[in-house]
Amino acid sequence: MENPEIKKTCLHERHTRLGAKMAPFAGYDMPIEYGGLDAEHTAVRTGVGVFDVSHMGEVLIEGPDAERFVNRIFTNDVSAITPGRILYGMMTYPDGGTVDDLLVYKVADDCYLLVINASNIDKDIEWIVGAADGFNVGITDLCEAYGELAVQGPKAERILSAVAGVDLSDMDFYAFELFDAEGASLPVVISRTGYTGEDGFEVYDTPERIIELWDALIESGVTPCGLGCRDTLRFEAGLPLYGDELTAEISPLESGLGMFVKLDKEGGFIGSDALRKQKAEGLTKKVVGIEIDSPATARHGYEVLSPEGEHIGEITTGYRSLTLGRNLAMALVDARFAALDTPLAVKIRKKTAPAKVVKKRFYTTRYKK
């Protein structure tokens, strides 16, 4: 019996028709895999795959104070980029904990599109609206207006350009373009972004046109991919997932994302005072990469120990890397044990496996330069 509280994306019928393994995620019934996680992961690394990411949230901020307001709630500095560019960053609480990580698309100085995580949509919009007092801005929830596809892999540019009928070869990494679509009330957005460590694009369009694009991509031979390999791909590339490497208790600095936190920008941002203090006093915990000498995989929440057996942290994400063939993890540990090559141990079920700290970006990313 269907759960009436579980939402469906515009592509739900397409997923079930393809025989996808479905499961609840962020309040949606989402595809986890189709023909197998390994095959989908490999397709993105070597060719091209398409993901339904219509569960993600979109919020439009516009008005005379739009730039000043976005800079107030966002750790990065949108005044430093021109229209047509995108920034990654976080929203933080006054104590420096993370509200969410997100992308900000600068449409114009007085217009910004914020793309937020599906699991945080209600919380984020409430946070954004609550922070808007005193700013002359309009805030529009576009979550139901847009569907979204992520087309990822080394062949993404060629195939999406052909299927969509637009030349994407000159689009830079973290840039976007707006396209007028006949009969659509909102422009089509195509950006050179993704969450896999490969070159790729994300397309925002009306649900009806997203279905058409999905069908055309599948017909052209693009591999449909589920959320299972989206997680293994982002993990290999060292990209954080909210709820694992970023939480209300894990700050962007502790997660190693300081390059996206502009503590010196004019006016600061909500949480900047706490983060400046955290940086000055020194971090007490850090998210690190770990390589584990064990055939068993460390999962979220497993204990990380010092060589002497002291509890020093927990695994945030762990997999046997499908691309690299190594047993790897990311973990939040005591900062005293965060230096590269530091010996550690991980408790996997009832056994303790030796491990060491390694670079968190396990896979060499292949974004367009």
C-alpha positions in Angstrom: 0.0 0.0 0.0 1.4 3.4 -1.0 2.4 5.9 1.7 0.4 9.1 0.9 3.1 11.2 2.7 5.8 10.1 0.3 6.3 12.5 -2.6 7.1 11.6 -6.2 9.2 13.5 -8.7 7.9 14.1 -12.2 10.0 11.1 -13.4 8.6 8.6 -10.9 6.7 6.6 -13.6 9.8 6.5 -15.8 11.8 5.0 -12.9 9.3 2.3 -12.2 9.0 1.5 -15.9 12.7 0.9 -16.0 12.5 -1.4 -13.0 14.5 0.8 -10.7 14.9 -0.2 -7.1 13.0 2.5 -5.2 13.3 3.7 -1.6 12.3 6.8 0.5 14.8 9.6 0.5 14.2 13.1 1.8 10.5 12.5 1.7 10.5 11.3 -1.9 10.3 7.8 -3.4 13.6 7.9 -5.3 15.5 5.4 -7.5 18.5 3.8 -5.7 19.7 1.8 -8.7 18.5 0.4 -12.0 20.8 -2.3 -13.5 23.3 -2.3 -10.6 25.3 0.3 -8.7 28.7 -0.8 -10.1 27.6 -0.5 -13.7 26.0 2.9 -13.1 29.1 4.2 -11.2 31.4 3.0 -14.0 29.2 4.6 -16.7 29.6 8.0 -15.1 33.4 7.6 -14.7 33.9 6.3 -18.3 30.9 7.6 -20.4 27.8 9.4 -19.3 24.9 8.9 -16.9 21.7 10.8 -16.1 20.3 11.3 -12.6 16.8 12.5 -11.6 17.6 15.2 -9.0 14.1 16.9 -9.2 13.8 16.5 -5.4 16.4 19.2 -4.9 15.0 22.7 -3.9 15.2 26.0 -5.7 14.6 29.4 -4.1 14.6 32.7 -6.0 15.9 35.8 -4.2 15.2 39.1 -6.0 15.0 42.8 -5.2 17.1 45.8 -4.4 18.8 44.2 -1.4 19.2 40.8 -3.0 23.0 40.8 -3.1 23.4 42.2 0.4 20.9 39.6 1.7 22.4 36.6 0.0 25.8 37.6 1.3 24.3 37.9 4.8 23.1 34.3 4.8 25.9 32.7 2.7 29.5 32.0 3.6 30.9 32.7 0.2 31.0 36.2 -1.4 28.5 36.7 -4.3 29.7 40.3 -4.8 32.9 38.8 -6.2 31.3 37.1 -9.2 29.5 38.3 -12.3 26.1 37.3 -13.6 26.2 33.8 -15.2 28.5 32.4 -12.5 27.8 30.1 -9.6 29.3 29.8 -6.1 29.3 26.9 -3.7 29.1 27.6 0.0 27.1 27.2 3.2 24.5 28.8 5.4 25.5 28.7 9.0 23.8 29.2 12.4 25.0 31.9 14.7 27.2 29.3 16.6 28.9 28.3 13.3 27.1 25.0 12.8 25.8 24.3 9.3 22.3 25.0 8.2 23.0 23.5 4.7 25.4 23.6 1.8 24.1 25.0 -1.4 24.8 26.5 -4.8 24.1 30.2 -5.5 23.4 31.2 -9.2 23.9 34.9 -9.8 21.3 35.8 -12.4 21.9 39.6 -11.8 23.0 41.8 -9.0 19.4 41.9 -7.8 18.5 38.3 -8.6 19.9 35.0 -7.3 18.8 31.3 -7.6 19.6 29.2 -4.5 19.8 25.4 -5.0 19.3 23.6 -1.6 19.4 20.0 -0.5 16.2 18.0 -0.7 16.3 16.8 2.9 16.5 20.5 4.1 14.0 22.3 2.0 11.4 23.2 4.6 14.1 24.0 7.2 16.1 26.1 4.8 13.2 28.1 3.5 12.1 28.8 7.0 15.7 29.9 7.8 15.9 32.1 4.7 12.6 33.8 5.3 13.4 34.3 9.0 16.7 36.1 8.1 15.0 38.5 5.6 13.7 41.0 8.1 15.0 44.5 7.2 15.9 43.5 3.7 14.0 44.6 0.6 13.8 41.2 -1.1 11.2 38.8 -2.5 11.6 35.1 -1.8 10.0 32.6 -4.1 9.8 28.9 -3.6 10.4 27.3 -7.0 10.7 23.7 -5.8 7.5 22.5 -7.5 8.0 24.7 -10.6 11.3 23.1 -11.6 12.4 19.5 -12.3 16.1 18.8 -12.5 18.4 16.4 -14.3 22.1 15.9 -13.7 24.0 14.6 -16.8 27.4 13.5 -15.7 30.5 12.0 -17.2 33.3 12.6 -19.8 30.8 12.3 -22.7 28.2 14.6 -21.1 29.0 17.7 -23.1 28.8 16.0 -26.5 25.6 14.0 -25.8 23.7 16.7 -23.9 24.6 19.3 -26.6 23.2 17.0 -29.3 20.1 16.0 -27.4 19.2 19.5 -26.1 20.2 21.2 -29.4 22.5 23.8 -27.8 26.3 24.1 -28.0 27.7 23.7 -24.5 31.3 23.5 -25.4 32.1 27.1 -24.4 30.4 26.9 -21.0 32.9 27.2 -18.2 32.9 25.1 -15.0 30.5 26.7 -12.4 28.9 28.8 -15.1 25.3 28.7 -16.4 23.0 30.0 -19.1 19.3 30.8 -19.3 17.3 29.7 -22.3 13.7 30.7 -23.1 11.4 27.8 -23.7 8.2 28.1 -25.6 5.2 28.3 -23.3 7.3 28.1 -20.1 6.8 30.7 -17.4 10.4 30.3 -16.2 13.6 30.1 -18.2 15.5 26.8 -18.7 18.7 26.8 -16.6 21.7 24.8 -17.8 24.8 24.8 -15.6 28.2 23.1 -15.8 28.0 21.6 -12.3 27.6 18.3 -10.7 28.3 16.0 -7.7 30.4 13.2 -9.2 33.9 14.5 -9.7 33.4 14.3 -13.5 32.5 17.0 -16.1 28.8 17.4 -16.4 25.7 19.6 -16.4 22.6 20.2 -14.4 19.4 21.1 -16.2 16.4 22.9 -14.6 13.2 23.0 -16.5 9.4 22.5 -16.2 8.5 19.0 -15.1 6.9 18.3 -18.5 10.1 19.2 -20.4 12.3 17.4 -18.0 10.4 14.2 -18.8 10.9 14.9 -22.5 14.7 15.4 -22.0 15.0 12.3 -19.8 13.3 10.2 -22.6 15.6 11.7 -25.2 18.7 11.0 -23.2 17.7 7.4 -22.4 16.9 6.9 -26.1 20.3 8.2 -27.0 22.0 5.5 -24.8 22.7 7.5 -21.7 22.7 5.3 -18.6 20.0 6.0 -16.0 21.7 6.3 -12.5 20.3 6.1 -9.0 21.1 7.8 -5.8 23.3 4.8 -4.8 26.1 5.6 -7.2 25.5 9.3 -6.8 26.8 8.7 -3.2 29.7 6.5 -4.2 30.8 9.0 -6.9 30.7 12.1 -4.6 32.5 10.1 -1.9 35.4 9.2 -4.2 35.7 12.9 -5.2 35.8 14.0 -1.5 32.5 15.9 -1.7 30.5 16.3 1.5 27.0 15.2 2.1 24.8 17.1 4.5 24.0 14.9 7.4 27.3 13.2 7.2 30.3 15.5 6.7 28.2 18.7 7.4 25.6 19.0 10.2 24.4 21.6 12.7 27.2 20.2 14.9 29.9 20.2 12.2 31.0 23.6 10.9 32.3 24.2 7.4 35.8 24.8 8.8 35.7 21.5 10.6 34.6 19.8 7.4 37.7 21.3 5.6 35.7 23.7 3.5 37.4 26.9 4.6 38.1 28.0 1.1 34.3 28.6 0.7 34.1 30.6 3.9 34.9 34.3 3.4 35.5 35.5 7.0 36.8 38.9 5.8 33.9 39.9 3.4 32.2 43.2 4.1 29.4 43.0 6.6 30.2 39.4 7.5 27.5 36.7 7.5 25.3 34.9 10.1 27.8 32.7 11.9 30.9 34.5 10.8 31.8 35.7 14.3 31.7 32.1 15.7 33.7 30.8 12.8 36.3 33.5 13.1 36.6 32.6 16.8 36.8 28.9 16.0 39.6 29.5 13.5 41.6 31.7 15.9 41.4 29.2 18.7 42.2 26.3 16.6 39.9 23.4 15.5 39.3 20.6 17.9 37.8 18.2 15.4 38.3 17.7 11.6 36.8 15.7 8.8 39.6 13.6 7.3 40.1 10.8 4.7 41.0 7.4 6.0 42.3 4.2 4.2 41.4 1.0 6.1 43.4 -2.2 5.9 40.4 -4.6 6.0 38.1 -6.4 3.6 35.1 -5.2 5.5 33.7 -1.7 4.9 33.4 1.0 7.6 29.9 2.5 7.7 28.5 5.8 9.1 28.8 5.9 12.9 31.5 3.3 13.3 34.1 4.1 15.9 37.6 5.6 15.0 40.3 4.8 17.6 43.8 6.1 18.2 46.6 3.4 18.0 46.3 3.2 21.8 42.6 2.3 21.5 41.2 5.7 22.6 37.9 6.8 21.0 38.8 9.8 18.8 35.9 10.0 16.3 33.4 8.4 14.1 33.1 7.4 10.4 30.9 9.8 8.4 30.9 7.9 5.1 32.6 4.7 4.1 32.8 2.5 1.0 35.1 0.2 -0.9 36.0 2.5 -3.8 34.6 1.0 -7.0 37.1 3.1 -9.1 40.2 2.7 -7.0 39.6 -0.7 -5.3 40.6 0.6 -1.9 38.7 0.5 1.4 38.2 4.2 2.2 36.2 6.4 4.5 35.7 10.0 5.7 35.6 10.5 9.4 35.2 13.3 12.0 38.1 12.9 14.3 40.0 14.7 17.1 42.2 17.3 15.4 45.3 15.9 17.1 45.0 12.9 14.8 44.2 14.7 11.6 47.7 14.9 10.0 48.3 12.9 6.8 49.7 9.3 7.5 48.6 9.4 11.1 48.0 5.7 12.1 44.5 5.0 13.4 42.1 2.1 13.9 38.5 1.6 13.0 36.1 -0.7 14.8 34.2 -2.7 12.3 31.5 -4.7 14.0 33.5 -6.7 16.6 36.9 -6.4 15.0 39.4 -3.5 15.0 41.1 -2.8 11.6 44.3 -0.7 11.2 43.9 2.5 9.2 45.7 5.7 8.4 44.8 9.3 7.5 45.0 10.0 3.7 43.9 12.9 1.5 40.1 13.2 1.5 39.8 13.7 -2.3 40.5 10.0 -3.1 39.8 10.4 -6.8 41.4 12.9 -9.1 38.5 15.0 -10.3 38.0 15.8 -14.0 36.1 19.0 -14.2 36.5 21.3 -17.2 39.3 23.8 -16.6 
